[in-house]
Amino acid sequence: MYHVIVEPLYAFVFRKPIYVHFYLFPKHLTLPQLQILHTEFDFYQKLSLKEKKYFEHRVATFIERYEFHGREGLVVTDQMRVLIAATAIMLTFGMRNYLFTLIDKVIIFPDIYYSSANDNYHKGEFNPRMRAIAFSWKHFMEGYAISNDNLNLGLHEFAHVIHFEGLRKTDTSSTIFAAAYDDIMEQIKRPANYKRLIDSDYFRIYAYTNQYEFIAVILEHFFETPKQFKLEFPELFEQVKIMINFNEVI
């Protein structure tokens, strides 16, 4: 009754799940891993004490759930595991189902790498056929070196995963994501709205490659320059908030 009627009705009316966080046996990070969050991840530092515990549990679960593989001689470190996991959890922190079913591994290269998937060189990619997400560690870290340039490789690639999952799964968070996504796509199809987006020069031109790149780019902007985003495109900003159930107080 609850999952069939109550929560779907609540989500339809309020456009958010009834609850997000409930962990019977919360997982914990090691002290060195916690230190990485405390010193290197701004989003975590802004959370309340209770929210930090939720975040830590989710990061620990992510690290436990997915395999991390270094390539070209790269040795995977705790810093890599924690920062990559934290990036994914930041994007899904408002979702009850925060783990991904379309990937089972994270592949890390030291720098730009060749991908046989499309015979090209990449800084990062999401490959659903290989059930993998891959990053150039150099460029992943560059994404956090400047916090407001709207270029964050980790956010961008995990946004692709969320996009694919949100349109395929049927849990409450995915249903909310899909509905908000449809609203966003409907809005930008209108010539006047599309022209305003282009003319503003706020989103880089790559955003308009296709709908997947558009969602990835606006999520980069949402986390890196939220005040400017809200000022320039308040309606779109609110739709993104709904899409990922983001608490702006964070």
Secondary structure, DSSP 8 states (H G I E B T S, - for coil): -IIIIIHHHHHHHHSS-S-----SS-----HHHHHHHHHH-HHHHTS-HHHHHHHHHHHHHHHHHSEEEE-TT----HHHHHHHHHHHHHHHTT-SS-S-SS--EEEEESS-EEETTTTEEESEEEETTTTEEEEEHHHHHHHHHSTTSS--HHHHHHHHHHHHHHTT--SHHHHHHHHHHHHHHHHHTSHHHHHHHHHHT-S-GGGGS-HHHHHHHHHHHHHHSHHHHHHH-HHHHHHHHHHHT--TT-
